[in-house]
Structure formats: C-alpha cells, structure tokens
Amino acid sequence: MLNAAVGVGLVLVLLVTVVPDRLARAGWPRRAPTAGLLLWQAIGLSAGLLAVEAVVTVALAPSGPTHAVALQAVLDGQGRARWWSLLAAALALVLVARLAQVFAVSAARTLRARAQNRRLVDLVATRNPLLPGTRVVDHALPLAYCLPGLRPRVVLSRGVLDLLRESEVRAVLAHENAHVEQRHDLVVLPFSAFGTTFPWLPAVRTAQEQVGLLVEMLADDRAARTCPPEVLARALYKIGSAGVPSGGLGAGGNDVLLRASRLVCPPPALSWPATAAVAAGTALVLALPALGLLLPLVA
C-alpha cells in the first residue's frame, strides 16, 4: 500500500498547490459565485481527508495489501507494525486532533468576538425608526457591517448615513441582510480557521481571499434583486475599504472596485455545458478520498 500512499500524497500536493492557483486565476467563479464556493469547499474538505488518508495508509501498509484487509488484521490483533508505520499512526492521530482543534478554537474565538461586538453595539448604538432592524453607531468613518448568528445585528455608522443617499443606504442594507439570511459566516468560518492556523501556506491564503470575495459577490447579487445594481455599486465605491470588526461581514473591502465594476457591467451567466463541467469537477474533487481508498487495488 505504500505505492497507494505515494499516489494519494501526489494528488494532495496537486490539490493544494496547482489547483488553488489555477482556480483563483479563472474568471468563471465571478460569473457563478455559488458554483465557485462549492468547488472551494470541496477542495478544502478533500484536502483534509486526503492528508489523513495518506498517513493512515502508511500506518496500515505492513498489515495488508488493502485498507480493508489491513484494518481487519489490526482489529483481530494480527496486524504488523514497523517503526515508520507507528510513526505514521501517531502522525495521523496528531493531524486529526489538530484539525479538530483548529475548527473548535477558531469557531469559539469567532463566536466570542461576535458576542462581544454585539454587546458593545447594543450598548452604544441607537435605533433609527426609518431603518428598522438596524443599529446606528455615532462614528464618522463610513462603516456598514453585520454580526451574523442566532441574534444578528446590522450596523451602520453615522458616517455612512451622512455620505450615502437614501437609495444607497437601502442597497447597503440589502447587502448586509443577504449575509445574515444566507448565513455566509458559516461558509467563511472553515477557511478563516485554516487561514489563522496556516497563514504561511499560499494555498490557504488564496482560498481565504477567494472565498471572501465570492461571498461578497453573492451578497451583491442578492441585493441587486431588490435595488438597482448601479446604486449598490455607487454605495460600495463610496464606502471603500472600511474595516470590519472581528466576527463581522461588511459591505466594503479591498475588492470593492472589482465588485462595483461587476455590478455595473455584469458578466454573462455560465452556459449549461460549462455549469455541467463545473459540477462534474466538484463531484470529482469530492470523490478523491474515496478513490484513494480504491487505489491499493490497482497500485
């Protein structure tokens, strides 16, 4: 099974080096943000499973020619061990524990920061009867963001209200409500966890940036259903790259010019053949861990 482990490792390397860079350079995800997000999620999930699978395959290699045979031998107490297989088994346990810790710690940190910001907003913000469900903070900077969750908050600053026209404020609120209703925070969370834990990996940084961009495009598209796209584009341009508190999702950002251009001149939707190709590619990426389990049968 060592040959199978090498094959799984090579697929993993390809999945975390070449694929993210090519996908980030592709133009079609901006035409179909939902499909792009699904593919990014498939890449992240399969990469994690393949990493565990590779070291588990090495650990089981001395006990049998396939995963099933080797695992049965281990369960029956007849498995064989080598120093390198024991090392691989320990590495597998460490890897699984590390991945679980990453998600647990990141989720707890995000939820804690979001709860603190929510309490602060409730303490210092006021309600505007003309903007139901919205909190207004007395700050000169143009800030517009939401704190998603079971008790979401949509927050605008006085600077936004002074800067934007009424129609632009409505467009920004539609954008933030899209984040809240579609729970984009749950989409971003796994990639934020990886980004916090492995900030030195280019693929992780790329995935985090691209997922954040696609989530914002999804909210833009949702808002553009209820307000003129050019109005939202103008509002985004005015807000600019204003920061967002930890745990929040904002209308602004470093990519506002790209998003505004996309709203004013929307790209054509993907054709049916292209959509089918993306769906097939996503399914293939998701199937890679299962195919890796079958690799010893042909290796």
Beta strands, then each sheet from edge to edge (+ up, - down):
strand 1: 126-127
strand 2: 134-137
strand 3: 144-147
strand 4: 153-157
strand 5: 249-250
sheet 1: 1+ 2- 4- 3+ 5-
end
